[in-house]
Amino acid sequence: MKLFFLVLLAISLLGCNAITAANQSPFIEAKLIGVWKGEYTEHSGTIKSWIQTRNADGTYTIEFSFKEPDDTTKSFTESGRWWVQDALFYEIALPDMTQPDKYKYSFKEKECVSFVLIESNGLIEGIDAYSFRECLIADSPPASIGNSI
C-alpha cells in the first residue's frame, strides 16, 4: 500500500511540475492575433498612432504615424516577434533590439486590450509610465511561409 501511495504521489508531483513548466513557456495568445489600432498622446503633444498586425506564427508588423504639434508627420514601419510568457506580453523589433519590451496586458473590453510597459531595454519602468490600448479592427491575414522573421 505504501508503494502504491508513493508511486501515486510521484506521478502527481511530476504532473504538477509539467503544468507549471507549461505555464511558464512562451506561447502565442490567440486573443492577440489580428490587426489592431492604437493611439497615444505624449506630454509634448505628439500623437502617436499605429496599426499593428500580430500573426499566429509570432511575427508582427507595425505601421506608425507620429503627428507633431506643428502638424508635421513622420511615418515608419517596424517588424519583429511577439509572444506571451509568465502572463506578460513580449515584443522585440528585429534586428534593432537586443532585449524584448515587456508589458502587462489585460482585456477590459471585448475587442480592446490594454498594455502597461514594465521593462524596456532591460530597464524597469515606473508603474504606469507608458500605457495604451489597442482595439481589434480585423482578423490577421494568413502568415506567408518563408517570410517569417
Secondary structure as GFF3:
##gff-version 3
##sequence-region A 1 149
A	DSSP	alpha_helix	2	24	.	.	.	ID=ss1
A	DSSP	three_ten_helix	30	32	.	.	.	ID=ss2
A	DSSP	beta_strand	34	41	.	.	.	ID=ss3
A	DSSP	beta_strand	47	54	.	.	.	ID=ss4
A	DSSP	beta_strand	59	67	.	.	.	ID=ss5
A	DSSP	beta_strand	73	85	.	.	.	ID=ss6
A	DSSP	beta_strand	88	93	.	.	.	ID=ss7
A	DSSP	beta_strand	101	109	.	.	.	ID=ss8
A	DSSP	beta_strand	112	120	.	.	.	ID=ss9
A	DSSP	beta_strand	123	124	.	.	.	ID=ss10
A	DSSP	beta_strand	131	138	.	.	.	ID=ss11
###
